[in-house]
Amino acid sequence: MNQAIAGVVAFDEETTVMTVYPSISEAPGGIGEIIGSILESTKGIGVGFLSVGYILALLSAPLCAALYIGRVLPISQLPVLGWISDKLGLKPKRYRITTQQIIAEDACGGPNAEVHGGVELDEFDDVQVINSKPYHRWYDCGDLRFVIGDKEVLRLRGVSRPEAFKAACLKARLSYVGVKAAI
């Protein structure tokens, strides 16, 4: 891709604006939900800065690290482990904003990643953050619901820092719709 001005691309060219990976709250089997709910509910129990939730967080750190690494490493590309991870639904995912759409895809597919869902930037008019569960508060994550009117067109689960990703989605949408109207 040749760019005369850094960061400026042609309207018909698609390039990545931002990529995020889901938090471990969406780990298969609900283990991320369980750990996050326990840690959030015990956070206030204790004396001073010593809290049961924080002590449990330290004890569960190796498990949580393994869950996170499993979400971003290309385990699904390994011969035997890849087949097992596919069958168990452990394929790592990522959410990507491009200059034309928002995509949920395999994290390890590179440019040929399998797309699991997506929406064009002009096919929604609002993004709602849903983070009402205790584990959402612990992990600072939430679900993003893309709507047009009252109809949901896409839902991204377990997005880390959902408010920042929502703002990026709305800015990308505003730019795309503005340029499309001008052309």
URWOWO-V103881 format. One record per backbone hydrogen bond with DSSP energy under -1.0 kcal/mol. CO is the residue of the C=O (numbers start at 1). NH is the residue of the N-H. E is the energy in kcal/mol with one decimal. If there is no record, write none. Layout:
# URWOWO-V103881
co	nh	e
CO	NH	E
CO	NH	E
This chain:
# URWOWO-V103881
co	nh	e
5	8	-2.1
10	13	-1.3
15	99	-1.4
18	97	-3.1
20	95	-3.3
23	26	-1.4
24	27	-1.9
27	30	-1.3
30	34	-2.4
31	35	-2.6
32	36	-2.4
33	37	-2.4
34	38	-2.4
35	39	-2.6
36	40	-2.3
37	41	-2.3
38	42	-1.5
42	53	-2.0
45	52	-3.1
47	50	-1.9
50	47	-1.2
51	55	-2.1
52	56	-2.8
53	57	-1.9
54	58	-1.9
55	59	-2.1
56	60	-2.3
60	64	-2.7
61	65	-2.8
62	66	-2.1
63	67	-2.3
64	68	-2.4
65	69	-2.8
66	70	-2.2
68	72	-1.0
69	73	-2.4
73	75	-2.1
74	77	-1.5
75	78	-1.7
78	82	-1.6
80	84	-2.0
81	85	-3.0
82	86	-2.0
83	87	-2.0
84	88	-2.1
85	90	-3.1
92	107	-2.7
94	105	-2.5
95	20	-2.8
96	103	-2.9
97	17	-3.5
97	18	-1.6
100	121	-2.3
101	98	-3.1
102	119	-2.1
103	96	-2.8
104	116	-3.2
104	117	-1.3
105	94	-2.4
109	112	-1.4
110	113	-1.3
114	106	-2.0
117	104	-3.1
119	102	-2.7
120	123	-1.8
126	147	-2.4
128	145	-2.9
130	143	-2.9
133	137	-1.4
134	138	-1.9
135	139	-2.1
136	141	-2.1
140	161	-2.4
142	159	-2.4
143	130	-3.0
144	156	-2.5
145	128	-2.7
146	153	-3.1
146	154	-1.3
147	125	-2.8
147	126	-1.7
148	151	-1.7
151	148	-2.4
154	146	-3.1
156	144	-2.7
158	23	-3.2
159	142	-1.4
161	165	-1.7
162	166	-2.6
163	167	-2.2
164	168	-2.0
165	169	-2.3
166	170	-2.6
167	171	-2.3
168	172	-2.4
169	173	-2.4
170	174	-2.5
171	175	-2.3
172	176	-2.5
173	177	-3.0
174	178	-2.1
175	179	-2.4
176	180	-2.6
177	181	-2.2
178	182	-1.5
179	183	-1.5
